[in-house]
Amino acid sequence: HRSKATPEYIYSLLKPQKYGDNEESHLALILSELTVFLGQKQYMLGMTDILTTLFDSLDKDESGTIGRGTEKFNDIYVTMFGATTPDHIAKALPEEVFGGGFMSRVLMIYQATSTRNFPIPASLPEAPTTMELSQRLTWIAENAIGEYHLGEEAFDAYQAWYYPFKASLEDGGSHVERARMDNNLLKLA
């Protein structure tokens, strides 16, 4: 989904679809301006709470409305790519984005300066074409069914990182921004 949506519409987008032998509830939010999607409009109240729950990828969940009744969801997977500026994060996002666990489930990537240095955007000679990228992403969407599992070497590396990381959270300080780093690392991997 690439545009604004009400919280209720998000649930309609999650209606289970057939993937192989399973019916699964998947949604990718691709937002060129995050603050438009998560803005402070009245109809958006509750969106961050909904996304916070959905990001936990429950095996089963349900939502009820008077009009549509109870909708059931299976093997939930919701991901979001959104862009904005630091200024918009501070001024345009609602306060609920910064509490209640939403930000601990989001990977924020920031770049202080642009790496682009060209007068007119152009394709790089050795880069994949838009068509190639579309085909690759389509292949991933069609073939990546179910959970990924770490191989033995990856698990050993993760475990070697995990225990010192968890110990670093026990110093009595506030570590809200790092509290779910282990989950985020696995999702990113």
N, C-alpha and C positions, 0 to 999 in steps of 0.2 A: 504494500500500500504506500502511496507516495504523496498523500495530501492530508489536509485536516480530516479529523474524524471525531465523532462524539464517543464518549466511553461506551455507550450502548452499541454503537456500530463496530467497535473493536471486537466485541463478542460475536457479532454476526460474521465477521471476517474469519473467526476461529472455527466456524462450523467444520466438523471433521470431514476430511477428504480421504479417499482411498489411496494408500501407498502400499503397493504390493498386496499382502494379505491383511494389512492393518488399516484401520480408520484413525487418522491422526489429525491433531489440531495444530497447524503450523502458521506462522505469520512473520513476514519480514517487513519492517517499517523502514523505508528509505526516504529520509527527510532532508531536503536541501536547506531548510531553515528550521531548526529544532524549536525555536521559540514560537513559531506559528503553530506547531503541533501541540506544544505543551503550554500555550499561552495562558493568560490570566482571565480569560473569558468565563462567564458564569457557567456556560454549558460544559466547560472542561473540568469542573470540580470532580474530583475523584479519579481522574485519569492516571495520576502518578500512583495512587493506591492500587489501581487495577494492574498497571504495568509492573509494579513491584511484586505482586502476587504471581503474575504470568511469567516473569523472569525466573521464578523458582522452578519452572518446568515440571509441574505436578503430573503424575501419571493420569489422574482423573480429577475433574472439577466440574462445576455446573454454575449456571447463572439463571436467574429467574426474572421475568418481566410480566406485567399484566397482559400486554399484547401478544408476546411470543411464547409465554409459558416458560417451562424449564428447558434450558438447552444444556446438553451434556458434552463435555470435551474430553478427549483421550490423548495421552502422550503429548502434552502441550509443549511447544517450542516456539518462543517469540524472541526475535532479535531485532535490534534497532540500530540504524546508522543515521546519525543526525549531525549537522554542522551548524555552528554558530560562533560568535565571537565572545571573548571574555566579558566584554561590556554588556552584551545581551544576556549572558548567564546571570550576571549580577542584577540587572535591571528589569529584564522582561520575563524571567521564569518565575512562577509562583513559589511562595515560601515552602509549600509542601514538598517541592522537589528536593529540598535540602534536608529534610528530616524523614523519619519513618522508614529508613532503609533503602530508599530509591537510589541515592547516589552511591551507596556501597555495592550496588548491583550493576553499576555502569562504569565502563572504562573510559576515562577522559583522556584524550590525546591532545596535546597542545604543542604548537610550534610558534616560537616568538617571532621569527622572521620568515619571509617567503623564500623558498628555494627556486622559485620561478624567475628566470631572467631572460625574457624574450619579448619582443615588441608585439607579436601577434601569435596566439596559440597555434601550434601545428603538431601533427602526429610525429612521433619519433620514428626514424627509419626502421629500427629493429623491434619496435614495440608491437604487441598484438593489435590487430584491427578491432574496431568495435564489434564486428561480426564474430571474430574469434573469441573475444571476451564473452559475448553473449552465449556462444556455443559451450564454452568452458563452464560458465555459471549454470547453464541449463543442465549440463552433464552432472554437476555436483548436486543440484536440486533433485534430479531424477534418481541418482544412484546413492546418495548419502542417506540411507535409511537406518534409523536406530542410533544408539549411543556409540560414541567412539570409545575405545579402550586403550590405555597406555600399554606399550610394549614393556618388556621386562627392564630394558635399559632406561627408558623414559621414566618408568615408575621408580626405579632406584634413584635417579637424579631428582625427581620430584620429592621423594621421601627425604633425601639428604638436605634439600632446601627447607622442607616443611617444618621439621622439629626446631631448628634454630629460629625460624620465622615465628612460630607459635610462642616460643620462649620470649622473644622480643616484645610480645604484646603483654607480657605479665609484669611489666615494670611499674604498674600503677598509673601510667599516663593515659590520656585519651587517644585512642587510635581508631576513631570512627572511619577515617579515610582508608585505613589499611585492614580493617577487621575482616573483610571478605576477600582479601587479596588471593588467598589460596583458591577459592572458588573461581575468581576471575581469571587466575592463571590457567586453571584447567579448561575453562570455557575458551580462552584465547588459544590454547594449545590445540 
